[in-house]
Amino acid sequence: MEETYSGVRRGPLAAGDWVRLTDSKGRKHNICLEAGASFFTNKGEIKHDALIGREEGFVVTTQAGAEYLVFRPVMSQYVVSMPRGAAVIYPKDASQIVSAADIYPGARVVEAGAGSGALTCHLLRAVGPNGSVTSYEVRDDFAEIARRNVEQLFAGPHPAWNLVVGNLAESSHDGDVDRMILDMVDPWEYVDLAGRALVSGGFVCAYVATTTQLSRVVETLRAHGEFTEPQAWESLVRDWHVEGLAVRPDHKMLGHTAYLVTARRMAHGERAPLKKRRPAPGAYGPDYTGPRPPGVTPET
């Protein structure tokens, strides 16, 4: 049963399966197999019937002699090629969220917002059918795109998923959430809500695009007082070119996409120890207008 909700299919390719065709230059095409159909490239035709019934991991050749490698796409490939409304959270960040926020089978996760469903797919695979993922999305059109994308990956509705068209601020969670993921413009506005919703020891994780957002959410978590010292970071991915003695970094890289922030919920009523390191001169000077940690004044 768990394999049914993993988004993974095994065995011979069948009508309705998605496959990824990759040519000798690394160019990729995702197609949904359909009996009697054909896929046309500038290098010739590929008949779907020539793929259906075969085990993935083979090479198909067009009439023009072009070769294409055939595999089912893995989830990291699927989420970057699926239809989008909102921008997707890339696999490099989604995998960091699943790991750093310690999302496990059976976890109760709240996600705001759903966007196009990319992170939702990773969360659902992590929690499994016995966990729960409640995704809040304020836009009807984005919610519908997310629903289609998630149900396409999992071949139908996932039993752990609850998609809510609405604002997280209107939710009634109270100490029943293990992990909360905030993918929104103003996650600092929901820190108090996260404090009420999370169990003791639970994680909040914010995904933000700019340094000003990063500063605001980190300082708001500090000012709240009942979260551990926030950890902030970003991940950069760079491929390498390897041919004999020609070993060098690739000219292209997947650089900045967003910043991530995680913090853990203290037991309710418990205050986290104050950070011992003295802030840099001027860090909280008169020009700083954001939240201030306890005991920090403009003169600090």
FENMO-V940902 format. One record per pair of residues at least 6 apart in sequence whose ideal C-beta (glycine too) atoms are under 6 Angstrom apart, sorted by the first residue. I is the first residue (numbers start at 0). J is the second residue. Records with the same first field share a line. If there is no record, write none. Layout:
I = J + J
This chain:
1 = 127
4 = 128 + 153 + 157
6 = 74 + 152 + 153
11 = 52 + 54
12 = 50 + 51 + 53
14 = 32 + 33 + 34 + 51
16 = 32
17 = 29 + 31
18 = 69 + 71
19 = 27 + 29 + 70 + 72
20 = 28 + 67
21 = 27 + 68
22 = 67
29 = 80
30 = 38
32 = 47 + 51
33 = 47
36 = 47
37 = 44 + 46
38 = 45
42 = 61 + 63 + 65
43 = 61 + 62 + 63 + 65
45 = 59 + 61
55 = 70 + 71
56 = 70
57 = 69
58 = 66 + 68
59 = 67 + 69
60 = 66
74 = 120
75 = 90
77 = 152
78 = 87 + 117 + 120
81 = 148
83 = 115
84 = 115 + 140 + 141 + 144
85 = 114 + 115 + 141
87 = 115 + 117
88 = 117 + 118
89 = 256
91 = 234 + 236
92 = 256 + 257
93 = 118 + 121
95 = 234 + 259
96 = 204
97 = 121 + 125
99 = 261
100 = 178 + 202 + 204 + 261
102 = 125 + 178
104 = 127
105 = 129 + 130
106 = 126 + 130 + 177 + 178
107 = 131 + 176 + 177
108 = 122 + 132 + 178
109 = 133 + 176 + 179
110 = 134 + 180
111 = 135 + 167 + 181 + 183
112 = 135 + 136 + 182 + 183
113 = 119 + 134 + 136 + 145
115 = 144 + 145
116 = 145 + 148 + 149
119 = 134 + 149
120 = 152
122 = 132
123 = 132 + 157 + 159 + 160
126 = 132 + 159
128 = 158 + 159
130 = 159
131 = 159
132 = 159 + 160
133 = 161
134 = 162
135 = 163 + 167
136 = 142
137 = 166
139 = 164
142 = 164
146 = 162
150 = 156
172 = 196
173 = 195
174 = 198
176 = 196 + 197
177 = 198 + 201
178 = 202
179 = 193 + 203
180 = 204
181 = 189 + 205
182 = 206
186 = 205 + 216
187 = 215 + 216 + 219
190 = 219 + 220 + 223
193 = 203
194 = 223 + 225
197 = 264
199 = 264 + 266
201 = 264
202 = 261 + 263
203 = 262
204 = 261
205 = 216 + 260
206 = 257 + 259
207 = 213 + 258
208 = 257
213 = 231 + 258
215 = 289
216 = 260
217 = 229 + 231 + 260
218 = 289 + 290
219 = 290
220 = 226 + 229 + 262
221 = 292
222 = 290
224 = 270
225 = 265
226 = 262
227 = 262 + 263 + 271
228 = 274
229 = 260 + 262
230 = 261
231 = 260
232 = 259
233 = 258
235 = 254
236 = 253
237 = 248 + 252
238 = 249
239 = 248
240 = 247 + 249
265 = 271
283 = 291 + 295 + 299
285 = 297
